[in-house]
Amino acid sequence: MRLNRLDLTRFGKFTDLSLSFPVPTPGSPDLHVIYGANEAGKSTLLEGWLDMLFQIPARSSMDFIHPYQSMQLGAVLDIDLPTFRAWLAKLDAAHDVLVRRDDKARDLARRVQAVAKARLDLLNALALAGREIPEDTSLALALETAQSLLDQVSKVEALCEAEAEARQNLTRRERSKLKADDARAAWQAEWEAVCADTWMVGAPPAVDEMRAILEELDQLREHQGRIVELTHRITTMQSNRERFEQAACDLAGCLDMPAGLPVTDLWRDITRRQRSAESREDQRANLSDRLTTATQTLSELEEEAEIHRNRTVEFSRHFGVEVWADARDALTRAGELTNLRETQRELTEDLCAGMQCDTVEEARAQLRELDADALAARADSLRTDLKTLRTAQEEAQEDFRKAEDAVEAVGGDDAVARLEEQRQTLLLEIEDGARRHLRQRLGLLAVDAALRSYRDTHRSGMLERASEAFRIMSRVRYSGLAAQPDGSREVLVALAAGGGSKQADQLSDGTRAQLYLALRIAGYHEFARNNGPVPFIADDIMESFDDDRTAEAFGLLAEMSKSGQVIYLTHHAHLCDIARNTCPSVCIHELQG
């Protein structure tokens, strides 16, 4: 899309203004500079272009000369039909957004008005309650004041209710006191009548005095009972002591112990003699048991010795020897010979089976034809395989044993079948879940890879173009731009020509503005390549540039204008000369103040 003419028929300060943008020759820059002093209408021109694209808003600041209903804009655009239809669709969407924004704004205004009315009503109510506050008090402070008054009223009401309840309690307690006084008088009369038949007839004691007398009588009764109990215990203990002394003396006489010793000494000697006797009795019983065991063992050994003597005579007679040592050697040699013959037979069978022959001679004939080294290597390999198989066999046996234990632990009912069914069900669910998870995971990985590839592809091109534009605008003071990782994100840094780097917030104002312009130029090229060219309009973005860097920036804009129309607004006259020197074909438009 290209802007060929912009008509501000009735808009802002302009009346019947028509600004034409000549079409350049093919291959030439399409660069335009609009110059005008302050208040000449450059910002109005830019806002008119935006309102022409997206419709004049319902509340426009440009109706200070021309009434809103008579405001009129127009333009001549060079645009193809698909792009125009897409622009119309976007215009409709923007119009819907503006309508919704206006509705929200009206709703907000109504709500603000309702809040203001509520605030005034609240202030008036507070004034009637004796709490006048300034009219400019905020609604929050007024609500806080009203809430404080309500809290105080609630406290007063609570105190009034508490007072009424206290008065009711006082009345109820006074009635209870009168009843208690009547009951006390009746009890006193009964008490005096009871005391008339006792020694207290002349002066019956008071309640407190009588309570003290009764308590003393209770304690006296307890002491009397305690004395009787202790007397009985003392008498019993003395009787037991006398019987013990008599029994100890009788026992000492039986044991021929000297008479006349104190009872305690007699009892100590008696207990010592008892412990000694018990210990000797235990020793005697132990020796008796050992003697019985030894006698039985001796009898068994004699029987076994007789058996061994008879067998020794038989072996000596069989082997024709005189002494047992010779017979034992002969018996050992006979056993070894039997073992060797059995081993020979087994080896012969194994050899014939392994060599697939009938006799040992045939096996020897086959072995003479074989290579000894190859057989040794084969034997080593077979030993290794045998060890591996034995290890696997042991593991399988251990697994089988565990499985048998698990089966035995389950029981003899249908629990095994139910467990097997549950296991199969769980395995199927796990398999389905694993497949779903893998599909989702592979999908996410594919999406992430595609997004990463898309970002890297497009970002690399934009970054290279922005880096080159920044290098040119900074007059090789910086060699370019780079993206550096910073935690979970990346930051853009400017690479100094002499080494080192700076982030955007570490650059000067002018250099930072050049960095942003370089990014806008790179973004415009990327947008134009994917969506087609549109007018690029910039409003005095070179205010902080020096003349050299301004010339480089105009060179980049001139180069960019070969891809799409570039319009630059400024109020600096010398920029027109710099633009003309950089791009002789630039078109200068001057707005009259």
C-alpha positions as CSV (number, residue, x, y, z in Angstrom):
1,M,0.0,0.0,0.0
2,R,1.2,3.5,-0.8
3,L,-0.2,7.0,0.1
4,N,-0.5,9.1,-3.1
5,R,-2.5,12.0,-1.6
6,L,-3.8,12.9,1.8
7,D,-6.8,15.3,2.0
8,L,-7.5,17.1,5.3
9,T,-10.7,18.8,4.0
10,R,-12.1,19.8,7.4
11,F,-9.9,18.4,10.2
12,G,-8.2,20.2,13.1
13,K,-6.7,23.5,12.0
14,F,-6.7,22.5,8.3
15,T,-9.3,23.5,5.7
16,D,-9.1,22.1,2.2
17,L,-5.5,20.9,2.7
18,S,-4.3,18.4,0.0
19,L,-0.8,17.0,0.3
20,S,0.4,14.9,-2.7
21,F,3.2,12.4,-2.7
22,P,4.6,12.0,-6.2
23,V,5.3,8.4,-7.3
24,P,9.1,7.9,-7.9
25,T,10.6,6.2,-10.9
26,P,11.0,2.5,-10.5
27,G,14.1,1.7,-8.4
28,S,14.3,5.2,-6.9
29,P,13.9,6.0,-3.2
30,D,10.3,6.9,-2.2
31,L,11.5,9.2,0.6
32,H,9.4,12.2,1.7
33,V,10.2,14.9,4.3
34,I,7.4,17.1,5.7
35,Y,8.9,20.2,7.2
36,G,6.9,22.7,9.3
37,A,7.5,25.0,12.3
38,N,6.0,24.3,15.7
39,E,2.2,24.5,15.6
40,A,2.3,24.1,11.8
41,G,0.2,20.9,12.1
42,K,2.6,18.0,11.7
43,S,1.0,16.1,14.6
44,T,-2.4,16.9,13.2
45,L,-1.3,15.6,9.8
46,L,-0.2,12.3,11.4
47,E,-3.4,11.9,13.5
48,G,-5.4,12.7,10.3
49,W,-3.7,9.8,8.6
50,L,-4.5,7.4,11.4
51,D,-8.1,8.6,11.6
52,M,-8.5,8.2,7.9
53,L,-7.4,4.6,8.3
54,F,-9.3,3.7,11.4
55,Q,-12.2,6.2,11.5
56,I,-12.6,9.4,13.4
57,P,-13.3,8.5,17.0
58,A,-16.5,9.7,18.7
59,R,-14.5,11.9,21.0
60,S,-11.9,13.6,18.8
61,S,-9.6,16.4,19.9
62,M,-9.6,17.8,16.4
63,D,-13.1,19.4,16.4
64,F,-11.9,22.7,17.9
65,I,-12.6,24.5,14.5
66,H,-14.7,22.2,12.5
67,P,-17.7,20.6,14.3
68,Y,-17.5,16.9,14.7
69,Q,-20.3,16.2,12.3
70,S,-18.7,18.3,9.5
71,M,-15.1,16.8,9.9
72,Q,-13.9,15.3,6.7
73,L,-10.8,13.3,5.6
74,G,-9.7,11.7,2.4
75,A,-6.8,9.9,0.7
76,V,-5.7,8.4,-2.5
77,L,-4.1,5.0,-1.9
78,D,-2.3,2.7,-4.2
79,I,-3.5,-0.7,-2.9
80,D,-4.4,-4.0,-4.4
81,L,-7.9,-5.5,-3.9
82,P,-7.0,-8.3,-1.5
83,T,-5.0,-5.9,0.7
84,F,-7.8,-3.4,0.6
85,R,-10.3,-6.0,1.7
86,A,-8.1,-7.1,4.5
87,W,-7.7,-3.4,5.5
88,L,-11.5,-3.0,5.5
89,A,-11.8,-6.1,7.7
90,K,-9.3,-4.7,10.1
91,L,-11.1,-1.3,10.0
92,D,-14.4,-3.0,10.9
93,A,-12.6,-4.8,13.8
94,A,-11.1,-1.6,14.9
95,H,-14.5,0.1,14.7
96,D,-16.0,-2.6,16.9
97,V,-13.2,-2.1,19.4
98,L,-13.8,1.7,19.4
99,V,-17.5,1.1,20.0
100,R,-16.8,-1.2,22.9
101,R,-14.3,1.3,24.2
102,D,-16.9,4.1,24.0
103,D,-19.5,1.9,25.7
104,K,-17.0,1.2,28.5
105,A,-16.2,4.9,28.7
106,R,-19.9,5.8,29.1
107,D,-20.3,3.0,31.6
108,L,-17.3,4.3,33.5
109,A,-18.7,7.9,33.5
110,R,-22.0,6.6,34.8
111,R,-20.2,4.8,37.6
112,V,-18.1,7.8,38.4
113,Q,-21.2,10.0,38.6
114,A,-23.0,7.4,40.8
115,V,-19.9,7.3,43.1
116,A,-19.9,11.1,43.3
117,K,-23.6,11.2,44.2
118,A,-23.1,8.5,46.8
119,R,-20.3,10.5,48.3
120,L,-22.4,13.6,48.5
121,D,-25.3,11.7,50.1
122,L,-22.9,10.2,52.6
123,L,-21.4,13.6,53.4
124,N,-25.0,15.0,54.0
125,A,-25.9,12.0,56.2
126,L,-22.7,12.6,58.2
127,A,-23.5,16.3,58.6
128,L,-27.0,15.3,59.9
129,A,-25.3,13.0,62.4
130,G,-23.1,15.9,63.6
131,R,-19.9,14.8,61.8
132,E,-19.3,17.5,59.2
133,I,-16.3,16.9,56.9
134,P,-14.9,18.9,54.0
135,E,-16.7,18.4,50.7
136,D,-13.5,17.4,48.9
137,T,-13.1,14.4,51.2
138,S,-12.6,11.2,49.3
139,L,-15.3,8.5,49.2
140,A,-13.0,6.0,51.0
141,L,-12.4,8.5,53.9
142,A,-16.1,9.3,54.1
143,L,-16.9,5.5,54.2
144,E,-14.4,5.0,56.9
145,T,-15.9,7.9,58.9
146,A,-19.4,6.5,58.4
147,Q,-18.3,3.0,59.4
148,S,-16.7,4.5,62.5
149,L,-20.0,6.1,63.5
150,L,-21.9,2.9,62.8
151,D,-19.4,1.0,65.0
152,Q,-20.0,3.6,67.8
153,V,-23.8,3.2,67.4
154,S,-23.4,-0.6,67.6
155,K,-21.4,-0.2,70.8
156,V,-24.0,2.1,72.4
157,E,-26.8,-0.3,71.5
158,A,-24.8,-3.2,72.9
159,L,-24.2,-1.2,76.2
160,C,-27.9,-0.4,76.4
161,E,-28.8,-4.1,76.0
162,A,-26.2,-5.0,78.6
163,E,-27.7,-2.4,81.0
164,A,-31.2,-3.7,80.6
165,E,-30.0,-7.2,81.2
166,A,-28.1,-6.1,84.3
167,R,-31.2,-4.4,85.7
168,Q,-33.3,-7.6,85.2
169,N,-30.6,-9.6,86.9
170,L,-30.6,-7.1,89.8
171,T,-34.4,-7.4,90.2
172,R,-34.2,-11.2,90.1
173,R,-31.4,-11.3,92.7
174,E,-33.3,-8.9,95.1
175,R,-36.3,-11.3,95.0
176,S,-34.0,-14.2,95.6
177,K,-32.5,-12.3,98.6
178,L,-35.9,-11.7,100.2
179,K,-36.7,-15.4,99.8
180,A,-33.4,-16.3,101.4
181,D,-34.0,-13.9,104.4
182,D,-37.4,-15.6,105.0
183,A,-35.9,-19.0,104.8
184,R,-33.0,-18.0,107.2
185,A,-35.6,-16.6,109.8
186,A,-37.6,-19.8,109.7
187,W,-34.4,-21.9,110.1
188,Q,-33.3,-19.8,113.1
189,A,-36.6,-20.4,114.8
190,E,-36.3,-24.2,114.2
191,W,-32.7,-24.1,115.5
192,E,-33.7,-22.3,118.8
193,A,-36.4,-24.9,119.3
194,V,-33.9,-27.7,118.8
195,C,-31.4,-26.1,121.2
196,A,-34.2,-25.8,123.9
197,D,-33.7,-29.4,125.0
198,T,-29.8,-29.3,125.2
199,W,-27.2,-27.6,127.4
200,M,-27.3,-24.7,124.8
201,V,-30.8,-23.6,125.9
202,G,-29.7,-20.4,127.4
203,A,-27.4,-19.2,124.7
204,P,-27.7,-21.2,121.4
205,P,-24.6,-20.7,119.3
206,A,-24.6,-19.0,116.0
207,V,-24.3,-20.9,112.7
208,D,-20.6,-20.3,112.4
209,E,-19.9,-21.3,116.0
210,M,-22.0,-24.5,115.6
211,R,-20.2,-25.4,112.4
212,A,-16.9,-25.1,114.2
213,I,-18.1,-27.3,117.1
214,L,-19.3,-30.0,114.6
215,E,-16.0,-29.9,112.8
216,E,-14.1,-30.4,116.1
217,L,-16.4,-33.3,117.0
218,D,-15.8,-34.9,113.7
219,Q,-12.0,-34.6,114.1
220,L,-12.2,-36.0,117.7
221,R,-14.1,-39.0,116.4
222,E,-11.5,-39.6,113.7
223,H,-8.7,-39.3,116.3
224,Q,-10.5,-41.8,118.6
225,G,-10.8,-44.3,115.8
226,R,-7.2,-43.9,114.9
227,I,-6.1,-44.5,118.5
228,V,-8.1,-47.7,118.7
229,E,-6.6,-48.9,115.4
230,L,-3.0,-48.1,116.5
231,T,-3.6,-49.8,119.9
232,H,-4.8,-53.0,118.1
233,R,-1.8,-53.0,115.8
234,I,0.7,-52.5,118.7
235,T,-0.9,-55.4,120.6
236,T,-0.7,-57.6,117.6
237,M,2.9,-56.8,116.8
238,Q,3.9,-57.5,120.4
239,S,2.2,-60.9,120.3
240,N,3.9,-61.7,117.0
241,R,7.2,-60.7,118.4
242,E,6.9,-62.9,121.4
243,R,5.9,-65.9,119.3
244,F,8.8,-65.3,116.9
245,E,11.3,-65.1,119.8
246,Q,10.0,-68.4,121.2
247,A,10.1,-70.1,117.8
248,A,13.7,-68.8,117.3
249,C,14.8,-70.2,120.7
250,D,13.2,-73.5,120.0
251,L,14.9,-73.8,116.6
252,A,18.3,-72.8,118.2
253,G,17.9,-75.6,120.7
254,C,17.2,-78.1,118.0
255,L,20.4,-77.0,116.2
256,D,22.5,-77.1,119.4
257,M,23.2,-73.4,119.3
258,P,24.4,-71.7,122.5
259,A,21.6,-70.4,124.7
260,G,21.4,-66.9,126.1
261,L,22.2,-65.1,122.8
262,P,20.0,-62.2,121.6
263,V,17.2,-63.3,119.4
264,T,18.6,-61.2,116.4
265,D,21.9,-63.0,116.6
266,L,20.2,-66.4,116.8
267,W,18.1,-65.5,113.7
268,R,21.1,-64.4,111.8
269,D,23.0,-67.6,112.6
270,I,19.9,-69.7,111.7
271,T,19.5,-68.0,108.3
272,R,23.2,-68.4,107.5
273,R,23.0,-72.1,108.3
274,Q,19.9,-72.4,106.1
275,R,21.6,-70.8,103.1
276,S,24.7,-73.1,103.6
277,A,22.5,-76.2,103.8
278,E,20.5,-75.2,100.6
279,S,23.8,-74.6,98.7
280,R,25.2,-78.0,99.7
281,E,22.0,-79.7,98.8
282,D,22.2,-78.2,95.3
283,Q,25.8,-79.4,95.0
284,R,24.9,-82.9,96.0
285,A,22.0,-83.0,93.4
286,N,24.3,-81.7,90.7
287,L,27.0,-84.3,91.5
288,S,24.4,-87.1,91.5
289,D,23.1,-86.0,88.1
290,R,26.6,-85.9,86.6
291,L,27.4,-89.4,88.1
292,T,24.2,-90.8,86.5
293,T,25.1,-89.3,83.1
294,A,28.7,-90.5,83.2
295,T,27.6,-94.1,84.1
296,Q,25.2,-94.1,81.1
297,T,27.8,-92.7,78.8
298,L,30.4,-95.3,79.9
299,S,27.9,-98.1,79.2
300,E,27.2,-96.8,75.7
301,L,31.0,-96.4,74.9
302,E,31.6,-100.0,76.1
303,E,28.9,-101.3,73.7
304,E,30.3,-99.2,70.7
305,A,33.9,-100.5,71.6
306,E,32.7,-104.1,71.4
307,I,31.0,-103.4,68.0
308,H,34.2,-101.8,66.7
309,R,36.4,-104.7,68.0
310,N,34.1,-107.2,66.1
311,R,34.2,-105.2,62.9
312,T,38.0,-104.8,63.1
313,V,38.4,-108.6,63.4
314,E,36.1,-109.0,60.3
315,F,38.1,-106.4,58.2
316,S,41.5,-107.9,59.3
317,R,40.3,-111.4,58.3
318,H,38.9,-110.1,54.9
319,F,42.1,-108.2,53.9
320,G,44.4,-110.9,55.5
321,V,46.3,-108.6,57.8
322,E,47.2,-108.8,61.5
323,V,46.7,-105.2,62.7
324,W,43.9,-102.7,62.3
325,A,46.2,-100.0,60.8
326,D,46.9,-102.3,57.8
327,A,43.2,-103.1,57.4
328,R,42.3,-99.4,57.5
329,D,44.9,-98.6,54.7
330,A,43.5,-101.4,52.6
331,L,39.9,-100.3,53.1
332,T,40.9,-96.7,52.1
333,R,42.6,-97.9,48.9
334,A,39.6,-100.0,48.0
335,G,37.3,-97.0,48.4
336,E,39.6,-94.9,46.2
337,L,39.7,-97.6,43.6
338,T,35.9,-97.8,43.5
339,N,35.6,-94.0,43.1
340,L,38.2,-94.0,40.4
341,R,36.4,-96.7,38.4
342,E,33.1,-94.8,38.7
343,T,34.7,-91.6,37.6
344,Q,36.3,-93.5,34.7
345,R,33.0,-94.9,33.7
346,E,31.3,-91.4,33.8
347,L,34.1,-89.7,31.9
348,T,34.0,-92.5,29.3
349,E,30.2,-92.0,28.8
350,D,30.6,-88.2,28.7
351,L,33.5,-88.5,26.2
352,C,31.6,-90.9,23.9
353,A,28.5,-88.8,24.1
354,G,30.4,-85.6,23.4
355,M,32.4,-87.0,20.6
356,Q,29.4,-89.0,19.2
357,C,31.2,-92.3,19.2
358,D,30.9,-95.7,20.8
359,T,34.3,-96.4,22.3
360,V,37.2,-94.5,23.8
361,E,39.5,-95.6,21.0
362,E,37.3,-93.9,18.5
363,A,37.2,-90.7,20.6
364,R,41.0,-90.8,20.8
365,A,41.3,-91.1,17.1
366,Q,39.0,-88.1,16.6
367,L,41.0,-86.0,19.2
368,R,44.3,-86.7,17.5
369,E,42.9,-85.0,14.4
370,L,41.9,-81.8,16.3
371,D,43.9,-78.6,17.0
372,A,44.9,-78.2,20.6
373,D,44.9,-74.4,20.6
374,A,41.5,-74.2,19.1
375,L,40.2,-76.7,21.6
376,A,41.6,-74.7,24.5
377,A,40.0,-71.5,23.2
378,R,36.7,-73.3,22.7
379,A,37.0,-74.7,26.3
380,D,37.6,-71.2,27.7
381,S,34.6,-69.9,25.8
382,L,32.4,-72.8,27.0
383,R,33.5,-72.2,30.6
384,T,32.5,-68.5,30.4
385,D,29.1,-69.5,28.9
386,L,28.7,-72.1,31.6
387,K,29.3,-69.5,34.3
388,T,26.8,-67.1,32.7
389,L,24.2,-69.8,32.4
390,R,24.7,-70.8,36.0
391,T,24.3,-67.2,37.1
392,A,21.1,-66.9,35.0
393,Q,19.9,-70.3,36.5
394,E,20.4,-69.1,40.0
395,E,18.6,-65.8,39.3
396,A,15.7,-67.7,37.7
397,Q,15.5,-70.1,40.6
398,E,15.5,-67.1,43.0
399,D,12.7,-65.4,40.9
400,F,10.8,-68.7,40.8
401,R,11.1,-69.1,44.6
402,K,9.8,-65.5,45.1
403,A,6.9,-66.2,42.8
404,E,6.0,-69.3,44.6
405,D,6.1,-67.5,47.9
406,A,3.9,-64.8,46.5
407,V,1.4,-67.4,45.2
408,E,1.4,-69.2,48.6
409,A,0.8,-65.9,50.3
410,V,-2.2,-65.2,48.2
411,G,-4.2,-68.2,49.3
412,G,-6.1,-71.0,47.6
413,D,-9.2,-69.1,46.5
414,D,-9.7,-67.1,43.2
415,A,-7.6,-64.3,44.5
416,V,-4.8,-65.3,42.0
417,A,-7.2,-65.0,39.0
418,R,-8.5,-61.7,40.2
419,L,-5.0,-60.4,40.8
420,E,-4.0,-61.5,37.3
421,E,-7.0,-59.8,35.8
422,Q,-6.2,-56.6,37.7
423,R,-2.6,-56.8,36.6
424,Q,-3.6,-57.2,32.9
425,T,-6.1,-54.3,33.2
426,L,-3.4,-52.1,34.8
427,L,-0.9,-53.1,32.1
428,L,-3.4,-52.1,29.4
429,E,-4.1,-48.8,31.2
430,I,-0.4,-48.1,31.6
431,E,0.2,-48.9,28.0
432,D,-2.6,-46.6,26.8
433,G,-1.5,-43.8,29.2
434,A,2.1,-44.2,28.0
435,R,1.1,-44.0,24.4
436,R,-1.0,-40.9,25.0
437,H,1.8,-39.3,27.0
438,L,4.4,-40.1,24.3
439,R,2.1,-38.6,21.6
440,Q,1.5,-35.5,23.7
441,R,5.2,-35.2,24.6
442,L,6.3,-35.7,21.0
443,G,3.7,-33.1,19.9
444,L,5.0,-30.6,22.4
445,L,8.6,-31.3,21.4
446,A,7.7,-30.8,17.8
447,V,5.8,-27.6,18.5
448,D,8.7,-26.3,20.6
449,A,11.2,-27.2,17.9
450,A,9.1,-25.5,15.2
451,L,8.6,-22.4,17.3
452,R,12.3,-22.3,18.2
453,S,13.3,-22.8,14.5
454,Y,10.8,-20.1,13.4
455,R,12.1,-17.6,16.0
456,D,15.7,-18.4,15.2
457,T,15.1,-18.1,11.4
458,H,13.2,-14.8,11.6
459,R,15.1,-13.4,14.5
460,S,18.5,-14.1,12.9
461,G,17.5,-12.1,9.8
462,M,16.0,-9.2,11.7
463,L,18.9,-9.2,14.1
464,E,21.4,-9.1,11.3
465,R,19.6,-6.2,9.5
466,A,19.2,-4.3,12.8
467,S,22.8,-4.9,13.7
468,E,24.0,-3.6,10.3
469,A,21.7,-0.5,10.5
470,F,23.0,0.3,14.0
471,R,26.6,-0.2,12.9
472,I,26.0,2.3,10.1
473,M,24.1,4.9,12.2
474,S,26.7,4.8,14.9
475,R,29.4,5.4,12.3
476,V,31.1,2.1,13.2
477,R,31.4,3.2,16.9
478,Y,29.5,0.0,17.5
479,S,30.1,-3.2,15.5
480,G,26.6,-4.4,15.8
481,L,24.0,-6.0,18.1
482,A,23.8,-9.4,19.8
483,A,21.4,-11.4,22.0
484,Q,22.9,-12.6,25.2
485,P,21.2,-15.1,27.7
486,D,20.1,-13.6,31.0
487,G,18.6,-16.4,33.1
488,S,15.5,-17.7,31.4
489,R,15.4,-14.8,28.9
490,E,17.6,-13.0,26.4
491,V,18.6,-9.4,26.4
492,L,19.8,-7.2,23.5
493,V,23.3,-5.7,23.8
494,A,25.3,-3.3,21.7
495,L,28.7,-4.5,20.8
496,A,31.4,-1.8,21.0
497,A,33.9,-1.7,18.1
498,G,36.8,-1.7,20.6
499,G,35.4,-4.6,22.6
500,G,32.9,-5.0,25.3
501,S,29.1,-4.6,25.3
502,K,26.4,-2.4,26.7
503,Q,22.7,-3.0,27.4
504,A,20.1,-0.5,26.1
505,D,19.7,1.3,29.5
506,Q,23.5,1.9,29.5
507,L,23.6,3.8,26.2
508,S,23.3,7.5,25.8
509,D,19.9,9.0,24.8
510,G,21.0,9.5,21.2
511,T,22.6,6.1,20.8
512,R,19.6,4.5,22.4
513,A,17.3,6.3,19.9
514,Q,19.5,5.0,17.1
515,L,19.2,1.5,18.4
516,Y,15.4,1.7,18.4
517,L,15.3,3.2,14.9
518,A,17.6,0.3,13.7
519,L,15.1,-2.2,15.2
520,R,12.2,-0.4,13.5
521,I,14.0,-0.4,10.2
522,A,14.7,-4.2,10.5
523,G,11.1,-4.8,11.6
524,Y,9.7,-2.9,8.7
525,H,11.8,-4.9,6.2
526,E,10.5,-8.1,7.8
527,F,6.9,-6.9,7.8
528,A,7.1,-5.7,4.2
529,R,8.6,-9.0,3.1
530,N,5.8,-11.1,4.7
531,N,2.8,-8.7,4.2
532,G,3.7,-6.2,1.6
533,P,4.8,-2.6,1.9
534,V,2.9,0.1,3.9
535,P,3.8,3.7,4.5
536,F,6.4,4.2,7.2
537,I,5.8,7.5,9.0
538,A,8.2,8.8,11.7
539,D,7.7,12.0,13.7
540,D,11.1,13.7,14.5
541,I,12.8,10.7,15.9
542,M,16.3,12.2,15.1
543,E,16.1,15.1,17.6
544,S,19.0,13.7,19.6
545,F,21.1,12.7,16.6
546,D,24.2,14.7,15.6
547,D,24.5,15.7,11.9
548,D,26.7,12.8,10.9
549,R,24.5,10.2,12.4
550,T,21.4,11.9,11.0
551,A,22.9,11.7,7.5
552,E,23.5,7.9,8.0
553,A,20.0,7.5,9.3
554,F,18.5,9.3,6.2
555,G,20.7,7.0,4.1
556,L,19.1,3.9,5.7
557,L,15.6,5.4,5.3
558,A,16.3,6.2,1.7
559,E,17.4,2.6,1.1
560,M,14.3,1.4,3.0
561,S,12.1,3.6,0.9
562,K,13.0,1.5,-2.1
563,S,10.9,-1.3,-0.5
564,G,8.0,1.0,0.7
565,Q,7.1,4.6,1.1
566,V,8.8,6.5,3.9
567,I,7.5,9.9,5.3
568,Y,9.5,11.8,7.9
569,L,8.0,14.7,9.9
570,T,10.3,17.4,11.4
571,H,10.4,21.0,12.5
572,H,14.2,21.3,12.0
573,A,15.1,23.0,8.7
574,H,18.6,21.8,8.6
575,L,17.3,18.2,8.4
576,C,15.9,19.0,5.0
577,D,19.4,19.9,3.8
578,I,20.9,16.7,5.2
579,A,18.1,14.6,3.6
580,R,18.7,16.3,0.3
581,N,22.4,15.8,0.4
582,T,22.0,12.2,1.4
583,C,19.2,11.4,-1.1
584,P,19.0,13.9,-3.9
585,S,15.6,12.5,-5.1
586,V,14.0,13.2,-1.7
587,C,10.7,15.1,-1.9
588,I,10.4,18.0,0.6
589,H,6.9,19.2,1.6
590,E,6.6,22.4,3.7
591,L,3.6,23.1,5.9
592,Q,2.8,26.8,6.4
593,G,2.3,27.9,10.0
